[in-house]
Amino acid sequence: MGIPRFTSYVDNNFTGWLREEVKGNLVIDGFSLCYHLYSCDWSHGGQYSEYRNKVAHCFISMGQSGITPIVVMDGVDYKEEKVETVMKRRNNALKTIHKHTSSNQSRKREVLVDGVLPPLTLRVFIMVMQELKIKFIVADGEGDCAIYELANMYSCPVLSRDSDFLMFKLKGGYIPLNRFHWEAMPINAEVYYYHAFCSQMKFNDPDVRLLVPAIVGNDFLAAVDTEEFVSYMAKQAQVYGRGHHNPKLSTIVRYIVLFNSLDHFVERLQSIPCLSENVKDTLRENCALVRSYDSDKTTTLERMNKVTELRAFNSEEFPDWILRQFRFGNMYCMEALVLGKYMHDIFIDNTTDSTCSHSSMPIRQYIYGLTGYSLITEYGREGQQLVGKGVHANTTISGHALPNLSQIPVLSSSEREHLLYSILGCADDPQLLNLPEDWKLAMAATKYWVSHCSPSAHQIKAMILNFVVYATCPGEVPNMHLQFEIPLDFLRSSQWMPMLHKYSQWQSVYADTLSLNQLLMLPLLPLSPAQLYDGRLVLFFAYPENEEDFLASRLPIDQSLYAELLDVVLPKLPMMRQSQRRSSGGGARGEQPPRFRGASSPHRGRSHHQRGRGRGHRFSPQAADSFHDQVQAASEDFRPRGSGFRRGHASKAMSPSGHAHVRGRGKGPRVSNDDRSIFTSDRQDAALHNNSSRNGRSSRSHHSSTTKGAASRSSAARAQVAVSEQPKFTHKNRFSALVADESSTSDESASD
């Protein structure tokens, strides 16, 4: 992102970096941090739980070090200035995926990190910020200017990986992500100041630095650094070919030293013989545009919440609730609303087959119908390229017209919930409707996947088993990753890509289901993809020689939850009971042990009562009341281990406080209410209450009669009482809490 090759030029030539301890406000380029922290394998479709743990660890470390992060996310490219850049990047990602997936024999067991961001990563990143109550906002469009204005308002540094910030006149300096040492305590960084760069380069006027993007270009400016022009500059500056790391940029920097100001360069343009009139016009236009790097504007979060340049595709203004949802990261369909266009996420699927996004197109057609449009242009994969096609909206359902954006808030929560079920084709399913509240949305999406994508019963069971593992024993997942191994011959077989494609279809369905739920003002509680999908695990469970029911009986999971969820999607194919397995012949498939990398089971050496219950990797609802609480909870209970955290000594999981009997001795002093002073925004209350709703399942128990088991039940009873004292989060107040008046949050944000 930003100015091509300029970051490497500065790294190799600038010596004025200042090592500083980072404290106080820090304005963060959200998408840059989101991408930078994803260092997990993407080849199995996404390792979202590992990623979630890393994001949480990063933000918690900031809090422990006295940093107040203010995150700005990019919005909609409503001026369509980056269309070519975005298309180029996504096409490159498609080529990377095709290279990995096209040849069976060249496929090997490897960790692929660079080049591709799994499709649900951004949603996971935003949900972590909502859980931790991080101050964040989604800008109208590209977030760079908003980041610059906020940082200068608070006189604090900017954290990003965008070389454009090397040009901005930032009072508090710029910290590249690769120079931000967040795993050290206290956190320190190497800070860049534009005036130090100008001084070292001996510019006559700091404004002269802006000629670098004007000539080289960036995501918005056309490059004019032609070979002929560079040769001319080299001759004038007499520096070309002197062994610099980047001869072209070195030449440009030494050439612009010759000018006293930006205006001086514009005046001399006409006398440059090697430039055509069109190129000169482009340079004049670029010189005018780059002056925005020196803007004196400042802004606040409050102002950003209330003011917008966004308009609907039909030029109408948005209802207020749409803008509030968008600002808080809860409106992924905003691109379609503003531009009448939608660009598919990049999925790790079979590039020789049709894109997995086709499976959820009917859901998107209803989303478009709710927005009031009749035709939307979708950009989806065809082969290895993104291609635009028109998609007609569905404006009616069951013979009735869909509500419009102004009518949606008038509907009751139950009416919006019924509409969502109707669109997903499961409005009259009593088994689904009787599920616990927090499972309904994920299982409705899974039922849609089963009916529209036709996965095998084996693949369905593998998916449900993956859900339940994360529901009841997330602390075991690192062990499972170590001990479960997908055979290399299966990776190279013709069965691998169709299976990976099938689970990518589930991701597409769930992504569009989340968008539909947001557009209907959250009638159902959304679960983070980090709680549902683990590519490595689900593909191991789906390995043809593995029997999910047999695996389920050997894993420390909630067996009744497994059976309950399985009955929702496979009511006619109940799981094989343990007694049936024992009575089956020794050579039956169900008796074959799972393929562990080691000789023992993944929960070796741990008693049953220690293995964890409930959604163990969600943050405690009490600890999530403020960011200070999260920091204190982290310092007491979190212990980095492998790809995740341990809370306490017994569960290996970030268990909600309602599961104290699982956490063992992981109890420490909590921060008092008087100390809760930052990140107290009410706008993410709905997401935070997702956590506490999970505790309702903690009363389930499948053992035991031993003394330890009795102690565990006693502790569980005490924890259940604590959970029951938490405030209920009903349909009536869920949305009102989420879209509370900005005045309760923005004023506090600005004052911080």
Stockholm file with secondary structure:
# STOCKHOLM 1.0

chainA/1-752         MGIPRFTSYVDNNFTGWLREEVKGNLVIDGFSLCYHLYSCDWSHGGQYSEYRNKVAHCFISMGQSGITPIVVMDGVDYKEEKVETVMKRRNNALKTIHKHTSSNQSRKREVLVDGVLPPLTLRVFIMVMQELKIKFIVADGEGDCAIYELANMYSCPVLSRDSDFLMFKLKGGYIPLNRFHWEAMPINAEVYYYHAFCSQMKFNDPDVRLLVPAIVGNDFLAAVDTEEFVSYMAKQAQVYGRGHHNPKLSTIVRYIVLFNSLDHFVERLQSIPCLSENVKDTLRENCALVRSYDSDKTTTLERMNKVTELRAFNSEEFPDWILRQFRFGNMYCMEALVLGKYMHDIFIDNTTDSTCSHSSMPIRQYIYGLTGYSLITEYGREGQQLVGKGVHANTTISGHALPNLSQIPVLSSSEREHLLYSILGCADDPQLLNLPEDWKLAMAATKYWVSHCSPSAHQIKAMILNFVVYATCPGEVPNMHLQFEIPLDFLRSSQWMPMLHKYSQWQSVYADTLSLNQLLMLPLLPLSPAQLYDGRLVLFFAYPENEEDFLASRLPIDQSLYAELLDVVLPKLPMMRQSQRRSSGGGARGEQPPRFRGASSPHRGRSHHQRGRGRGHRFSPQAADSFHDQVQAASEDFRPRGSGFRRGHASKAMSPSGHAHVRGRGKGPRVSNDDRSIFTSDRQDAALHNNSSRNGRSSRSHHSSTTKGAASRSSAARAQVAVSEQPKFTHKNRFSALVADESSTSDESASD
#=GR chainA/1-752 SS CCSTTHHHHHHHHCCCCEEEECCEEEEEEHHHHHHHHCCSCCTTSCBHHHHHHHHHHHHHHHHHTTEEEEEEECCCCTTCCSHHHHHHHHHHHHHHHHHHHSCTTTCCSCCCCTTCCCTTHHHHHHHHHHHHTCEEEECSSCSHHHHHHHHHHHTCCEEESCGGGGTSCCTTCEEEGGGEETTSSSCEEEEBCHHHHHHHHTCSSGGGGGHHHHHHCCSSSCCCCCHHHHHHHHHHHTCTTSCCSSHHHHHHHHHHTTCSSHHHHHHHGGGCTTCCHHHHHHHHHHHHHGGGGGCCCCCCHHHHHHCCCCCCTTSCCCCHHHHHHHHTTCCTTHHHHHHSEEECCCCCCCTTSCCGGGGGHHHHHHHHHHHTCSEEEEEEEETTEEEEEEEECCCEETTEECCCTTTGGGSCHHHHHHHHHHHHTCTTCHHHHTSCGGGHHHHHHHHHHHHHHCCCHHHHHHHHHHHHHHHHCGGGHHHHHHHBCCCHHHHTSTTHHHHHHHHHHHHHHHHHHHHHHHHTTCSSCCCCGGGTCBHHHHHHHTSTTCCHHHHHHHSSSCHHHHHHHHHHHCTTSCCCCHHHHHHSCTTSGGGSCCCBSSSSCTTTTCCGGGSCCSSTTSCCTTGGGSHHHHHHHHHHHEEEETTEEEETTTSSBCCCGGGHHHHTTCCCCCCCGGGCCSCCCSTTHHHHHHHHHGGGGGGCCCCCCSHHHHHHHHHHHHHHHHHHTSCCCCHHHHHHHHTCCTHHHHHHHHHC
#=GC SS_cons         CCSTTHHHHHHHHCCCCEEEECCEEEEEEHHHHHHHHCCSCCTTSCBHHHHHHHHHHHHHHHHHTTEEEEEEECCCCTTCCSHHHHHHHHHHHHHHHHHHHSCTTTCCSCCCCTTCCCTTHHHHHHHHHHHHTCEEEECSSCSHHHHHHHHHHHTCCEEESCGGGGTSCCTTCEEEGGGEETTSSSCEEEEBCHHHHHHHHTCSSGGGGGHHHHHHCCSSSCCCCCHHHHHHHHHHHTCTTSCCSSHHHHHHHHHHTTCSSHHHHHHHGGGCTTCCHHHHHHHHHHHHHGGGGGCCCCCCHHHHHHCCCCCCTTSCCCCHHHHHHHHTTCCTTHHHHHHSEEECCCCCCCTTSCCGGGGGHHHHHHHHHHHTCSEEEEEEEETTEEEEEEEECCCEETTEECCCTTTGGGSCHHHHHHHHHHHHTCTTCHHHHTSCGGGHHHHHHHHHHHHHHCCCHHHHHHHHHHHHHHHHCGGGHHHHHHHBCCCHHHHTSTTHHHHHHHHHHHHHHHHHHHHHHHHTTCSSCCCCGGGTCBHHHHHHHTSTTCCHHHHHHHSSSCHHHHHHHHHHHCTTSCCCCHHHHHHSCTTSGGGSCCCBSSSSCTTTTCCGGGSCCSSTTSCCTTGGGSHHHHHHHHHHHEEEETTEEEETTTSSBCCCGGGHHHHTTCCCCCCCGGGCCSCCCSTTHHHHHHHHHGGGGGGCCCCCCSHHHHHHHHHHHHHHHHHHTSCCCCHHHHHHHHTCCTHHHHHHHHHC
//
